[in-house]
Amino acid sequence: MRQVLLRSSSLAWIAYDDGNERLFVGFQNGTSYRYDGVPSGVVMAILFDSVSHGRAFDAKIRNGVYPFHKIDPSDYNLHV
């Protein structure tokens, strides 16, 4: 799983497990979450949003469609 660092005031990084459709997100405040059932197209839309990664994340993920869990990135071999 590859981690992508972001230039965002709210998001620090994301990583995606396409085999399990799991999106991992690290926030600038140090918290990290796993979102389940996220299609790859949604992840690509966040990554390639030309205006704001954070705004795209809010519109596509924070709308409550995907179940989420607070995580420790080291449990998933995510190096932050």
C-alpha positions as CSV (number, residue, x, y, z in Angstrom):
1,M,0.0,0.0,0.0
2,R,1.4,3.3,-1.0
3,Q,1.1,6.4,1.1
4,V,0.6,9.8,-0.6
5,L,1.6,13.0,1.2
6,L,-0.8,15.9,0.5
7,R,-0.5,19.6,0.6
8,S,-3.7,20.4,2.5
9,S,-4.6,22.3,5.6
10,S,-6.6,19.4,6.9
11,L,-5.2,16.2,5.3
12,A,-1.6,15.1,5.8
13,W,-1.6,11.9,3.8
14,I,-3.8,9.1,2.3
15,A,-3.2,5.5,1.4
16,Y,-5.5,3.1,-0.4
17,D,-5.9,-0.6,-0.2
18,D,-7.7,-1.3,-3.5
19,G,-8.0,-5.1,-2.8
20,N,-10.2,-4.3,0.2
21,E,-11.5,-0.9,-0.8
22,R,-10.1,0.7,2.3
23,L,-9.0,4.3,2.4
24,F,-6.6,5.4,5.2
25,V,-6.4,9.1,6.0
26,G,-4.0,11.0,8.2
27,F,-5.1,14.4,9.3
28,Q,-2.9,17.4,10.1
29,N,-4.0,17.2,13.8
30,G,-2.3,13.8,14.1
31,T,-5.4,11.6,14.0
32,S,-5.8,8.8,11.5
33,Y,-8.9,6.9,10.2
34,R,-9.8,3.9,8.0
35,Y,-12.8,4.2,5.8
36,D,-14.3,1.0,4.4
37,G,-15.9,0.3,1.1
38,V,-14.5,3.3,-0.7
39,P,-14.3,2.8,-4.5
40,S,-11.0,3.7,-6.2
41,G,-12.8,6.3,-8.3
42,V,-13.6,8.3,-5.2
43,V,-10.0,8.1,-4.0
44,M,-8.8,9.3,-7.4
45,A,-11.3,12.2,-7.3
46,I,-9.8,13.3,-4.0
47,L,-6.2,13.0,-5.2
48,F,-6.7,14.9,-8.4
49,D,-9.1,17.6,-7.2
50,S,-7.6,20.8,-8.6
51,V,-9.1,23.1,-5.9
52,S,-8.8,21.3,-2.5
53,H,-8.1,17.8,-1.3
54,G,-9.8,18.6,2.0
55,R,-12.9,19.9,0.3
56,A,-13.1,16.9,-2.0
57,F,-12.7,14.6,1.0
58,D,-15.4,16.4,2.9
59,A,-17.8,16.1,0.0
60,K,-17.1,12.5,-0.9
61,I,-16.2,10.8,2.3
62,R,-17.4,12.8,5.3
63,N,-21.0,12.6,4.2
64,G,-21.4,9.5,6.3
65,V,-21.7,6.9,3.5
66,Y,-18.6,5.0,4.4
67,P,-18.1,3.3,7.8
68,F,-14.9,4.5,9.6
69,H,-12.7,3.7,12.5
70,K,-9.9,5.6,14.2
71,I,-6.7,3.8,13.8
72,D,-3.0,3.7,14.7
73,P,-1.1,3.9,11.4
74,S,1.6,1.5,12.7
75,D,-1.1,-1.2,12.9
76,Y,-1.3,-1.1,9.0
77,N,2.4,-0.6,8.3
78,L,1.7,3.0,7.3
79,H,4.8,5.1,7.9
80,V,4.0,8.7,8.7
